[in-house]
Amino acid sequence: MSVDLQTVKRVAHLARIAVSEEDAERMTGELNAILGFVEQLNEVDVAGVEPMTSVTPMEMKKRQDAVTDGNKAADIVANAPATDENFFLVPKVVE
């Protein structure tokens, strides 16, 4: 896959980026180089290679998956002008 000048201008327009003609020509070459590198990476055989989260082996921190209310109800309503049992009290509006 290669990128031409029109594609660079279209992507810049979609991204709402002002790109001069000179910059668009430069970006064409840069984007083609990046896509060439990605095509090279696609040729690498990664069969049997486990996905990694880091270059160094480490165990991810995990927490127990439990549903809670966050124990923050009192903090949430702390600045409210009127509350009742951790609920906001608002004036009744009748029209």
Contacts in CASP RR format, 6 or more apart in sequence:
PFRMAT RR
TARGET T0000
AUTHOR 0000-0000-0000
METHOD contacts of the structure
MODEL  1
MSVDLQTVKRVAHLARIAVSEEDAERMTGELNAILGFVEQLNEVDVAGVE
PMTSVTPMEMKKRQDAVTDGNKAADIVANAPATDENFFLVPKVVE
1 35 0 8 1.000
1 39 0 8 1.000
2 32 0 8 1.000
2 35 0 8 1.000
3 28 0 8 1.000
3 29 0 8 1.000
3 31 0 8 1.000
3 32 0 8 1.000
3 35 0 8 1.000
4 28 0 8 1.000
5 24 0 8 1.000
5 25 0 8 1.000
5 28 0 8 1.000
7 28 0 8 1.000
8 19 0 8 1.000
8 24 0 8 1.000
8 27 0 8 1.000
8 28 0 8 1.000
8 31 0 8 1.000
9 19 0 8 1.000
9 24 0 8 1.000
12 18 0 8 1.000
12 19 0 8 1.000
12 24 0 8 1.000
12 27 0 8 1.000
19 27 0 8 1.000
53 60 0 8 1.000
73 86 0 8 1.000
74 86 0 8 1.000
76 86 0 8 1.000
77 83 0 8 1.000
77 86 0 8 1.000
77 87 0 8 1.000
77 88 0 8 1.000
80 88 0 8 1.000
80 89 0 8 1.000
82 88 0 8 1.000
82 89 0 8 1.000
82 90 0 8 1.000
83 89 0 8 1.000
END
